């Protein structure tokens, strides 16, 4: 896309946003969306379902561009509208509160939320540093971006809900219009599932290990990841180890990465994004997580189960995607950088010779405030917004 087309689309969206300001909105009408309107998942889904169940005084509406999601929710008795239609636009214009995970694009192409309380749940923030954390904010380019954002930006927020002081500071630096008193520590709604004893998730396998590597943005990184996955999936040594201790290894790449399922080992399976429609449910029935730089650790650590760090390309990765220096503090007793070392570490773990608890304690220090390690996250957000809006 050329710079001219990008500027035109931004100017058009800014114009629509500005001329549709509505201060007389319905405070009891809350809309929800996620992942550019394509999915029914993540923090927005779990908060939406909580509001539908626990707060009948609030009109909860889902906005989507996905007809399959639309039909799923209609059949489930939920109120839902297809984005970019007159009926959806009318709802968006009247909504007092809007919850997104990605940006205003979660509600379609028409930014009609000027005047609403826009609440960012986001998908996740880990140790990776984002663009504004790395830029010199005194440059002319940075100042132009700031002015452009003041006029209009897809990441507008009235409130940001997160899980720790560490992440609160990161959001404050990353987001142009963030203010510390509007970044609220509540926990992530999707993690309520971990503490819901009524939602027992039956595992397809007796004991699960889940490998979730971070997305590599460059072709070299993508190619190397595919090699790593292929070597892992076809390792007879690893397969025998898993069989010996009764585990199944599920390899689940990032949703933007598709890996061919061509391995022959019975204890190692490759799942792409379509195979796991709700990763949170899968995490709940996972016994061991293997990852690298992913923010998934902030979720999984709440289950207090082993997290292994297989950061095979650390030096190359941070050249393209800098990582907060605090990341090094968790690369201790459960960190490896080769497949051979990973297999050895798994054997030690199966033999109860790995102190993963101390690693989890350090992760929690950064990712989850002490008061936010036992669930109740959707309730925290609802209580805050209901109080703020003075809804009875």
ZIKA-V740526 format. One record per backbone hydrogen bond with DSSP energy under -0.5 kcal/mol. NH is the residue of the N-H (numbers start at 0). CO is the residue of the C=O. E is the energy in kcal/mol with one decimal. If there is no record, write none. Layout:
nh co e
NH CO E
NH CO E
This chain:
nh co e
5 1 -2.3
6 2 -2.5
7 3 -2.4
8 4 -2.6
9 5 -2.3
10 6 -2.7
11 7 -2.5
12 8 -2.4
13 9 -2.8
14 10 -2.2
15 11 -2.3
16 12 -2.6
17 13 -2.5
18 14 -2.3
19 15 -0.9
20 17 -0.9
21 113 -2.4
24 22 -1.2
25 93 -2.7
26 24 -0.8
28 25 -1.9
29 27 -0.6
29 58 -2.4
30 96 -2.6
31 60 -2.2
32 98 -1.7
36 33 -1.7
37 34 -1.9
38 33 -0.8
44 40 -1.5
45 41 -1.7
46 42 -2.3
47 43 -2.6
48 44 -2.5
49 45 -1.6
50 46 -2.5
51 47 -2.5
52 48 -1.7
53 49 -3.2
54 50 -2.3
57 54 -1.9
58 27 -3.2
59 57 -0.9
60 29 -2.4
60 58 -0.5
61 78 -2.4
62 31 -2.6
63 80 -2.1
64 36 -2.2
65 36 -1.1
66 64 -0.6
69 65 -2.3
70 66 -2.5
71 67 -2.2
72 68 -2.4
73 69 -2.3
74 70 -2.4
75 71 -1.0
76 73 -1.5
77 72 -2.6
79 77 -0.6
80 61 -2.2
82 63 -3.4
84 81 -0.7
88 84 -2.7
89 85 -2.0
90 86 -1.6
91 87 -2.7
92 88 -2.2
93 89 -1.0
93 90 -0.6
94 90 -1.6
95 25 -1.3
95 28 -1.8
96 28 -1.6
97 116 -2.5
98 30 -2.5
99 118 -2.2
103 153 -2.2
105 102 -2.1
106 103 -1.9
107 104 -1.7
110 108 -0.8
111 109 -1.7
115 112 -2.5
116 95 -2.8
117 115 -0.8
118 97 -3.7
118 116 -0.6
119 117 -0.5
119 158 -3.0
120 99 -3.1
120 118 -0.6
121 99 -1.0
122 100 -0.6
128 321 -2.5
132 129 -1.1
133 129 -0.8
133 130 -1.3
134 130 -1.2
136 134 -0.8
138 135 -1.6
142 138 -2.0
143 139 -2.4
144 140 -2.0
145 141 -2.0
146 142 -2.2
147 143 -2.6
148 144 -2.4
149 145 -2.0
150 146 -1.4
151 147 -2.3
155 152 -1.3
157 117 -4.1
158 117 -2.0
159 181 -2.3
160 119 -2.3
161 159 -0.5
161 183 -2.6
166 365 -0.5
167 163 -2.0
168 164 -2.1
169 165 -1.6
170 166 -2.7
171 167 -2.1
172 168 -1.7
173 169 -2.6
174 170 -2.7
177 174 -1.0
181 178 -2.2
182 179 -1.3
183 159 -2.9
183 181 -0.7
185 161 -2.4
185 183 -0.9
186 161 -2.4
190 187 -2.0
191 188 -1.9
192 189 -0.9
193 190 -0.9
194 191 -1.3
195 192 -0.9
196 194 -1.0
198 195 -1.0
199 197 -1.3
201 199 -0.8
208 247 -2.5
209 287 -2.8
210 208 -0.5
210 249 -3.2
211 209 -0.6
211 289 -2.9
216 214 -0.6
221 217 -2.2
222 218 -2.9
223 219 -2.3
224 220 -2.2
225 221 -2.1
226 222 -1.7
227 223 -2.6
228 224 -2.9
229 225 -2.4
230 226 -2.7
231 227 -2.5
232 228 -3.0
233 229 -1.5
234 231 -1.3
235 233 -0.7
238 234 -2.3
239 235 -2.4
240 236 -1.9
241 237 -2.4
242 238 -2.3
243 239 -2.4
244 240 -1.6
245 241 -0.8
245 242 -0.6
246 241 -2.6
247 206 -2.2
248 266 -2.9
249 208 -3.5
249 247 -0.6
250 248 -0.6
250 268 -3.2
251 210 -3.1
251 249 -0.7
252 270 -0.5
256 253 -2.2
257 255 -0.5
261 259 -1.3
264 232 -0.6
267 264 -1.1
268 248 -2.9
270 250 -2.8
270 268 -0.5
274 271 -1.7
275 271 -0.6
275 272 -1.1
280 277 -0.6
281 277 -1.2
282 278 -2.4
283 279 -1.8
284 280 -0.9
285 282 -1.8
286 207 -1.8
287 207 -1.4
288 305 -2.4
289 209 -3.3
290 307 -2.4
296 293 -1.1
297 294 -1.7
298 294 -0.5
298 295 -0.8
299 295 -2.6
300 296 -2.1
301 298 -1.7
302 299 -1.9
303 300 -1.3
304 299 -0.5
305 286 -0.5
307 288 -3.2
308 333 -3.4
309 290 -2.9
309 307 -0.7
310 308 -0.9
310 335 -1.4
311 309 -1.1
313 310 -1.0
316 312 -3.1
317 313 -2.3
318 314 -0.6
318 315 -0.5
319 315 -0.8
319 316 -1.1
320 316 -2.8
323 126 -3.3
326 323 -2.2
327 324 -1.4
328 325 -1.4
329 326 -1.6
330 326 -0.5
330 327 -0.7
331 329 -1.8
334 331 -0.8
335 308 -2.8
341 337 -2.0
342 338 -2.3
343 339 -1.8
344 340 -2.5
345 341 -2.5
346 342 -2.0
347 343 -2.1
348 344 -2.4
349 345 -2.7
350 346 -1.4
351 348 -1.9
352 347 -2.9
355 353 -1.6
358 354 -0.6
359 355 -2.4
360 356 -2.2
361 357 -1.5
362 358 -2.3
363 359 -2.7
364 360 -1.5
365 361 -1.1
365 362 -0.8
366 362 -2.8
367 363 -2.0
368 162 -2.8
371 368 -2.6
372 369 -0.6
379 375 -1.8
380 376 -1.9
381 377 -2.6
382 378 -3.1
383 379 -2.0
384 380 -2.7
385 381 -3.0
386 382 -2.0
387 383 -2.6
388 384 -2.8
389 385 -0.6
389 386 -0.6
390 385 -2.4
